[in-house]
């Protein structure tokens, strides 16, 4: 693979846990013919300095990779244990034929995976199951993946501590409800901020649009892209009327470079 001096992020999915369209919903967004309103569960590939890093691996992973611009991966970074962020890990078996596939996550997330998919971690695994190389993220300390520095970003998903990640000129945050002032200070002026925004109205465990825009205003990134959106965020085509000029709704399949 050619060494990339710029960072590229490909949005595999930009939707919340239900996806968009949501089953049984007939709202204008779920019925929209605009492909930008079709949102699989949130996940992304970050390509930087020769590394191909998957962030989260949800239930739509197989579908997402079949349509991705490049299906090569070196490791997966997990933000937290919720189903819509880890349910596709079994489909990584195609990446485990030659050696175990690296997983980077908090220790509690790795422990939980042992309970959810125990057959992947057994002493005598069944032939053909995925094999993983576990890397526990300790004390929010920066670590290297394929020579690329990854800095964990601690945020709160309601009462649940989870992680975002800073990779080079980009920070990626999903499912956050609150972000501490010192974390915001660390991100100030970053070229690219990818951050969750569930909907227009408030929610218990996710930031809504006005909360996300407040964080963006404090961080002051050059560009920001919103992810983990429900149908209640509204039509993509209407978003230009409610967002600052440097903020956009991300959409599935979009590739952004910085």
Buried (B, 14 or more C-beta within 10 A) or exposed (E): EEEBEEBBBBBBBBBBBBBBBBEEBEBEBBEBEEEBBBBBBBBBBBBBBBBBBBBBBBBBBEBBBEEBEEEEBBBBBBBBBBEBBBBBBBBBBEBBEEEEBBBBBBEEBBEBBEEEBEEBBEEEEEEEBBBBEBBBBEEEEEBEBBEBEBBBBBBBBEEBEBBBBBBBBBBBBBBBBBBEEEBBEBBEEBEBBBBBBBBEEEBEBBBBBEBBBEBBEEBBBEBBBBBBBBBBBBBBEEBEEBBEEEBBBBBBBBEBEB
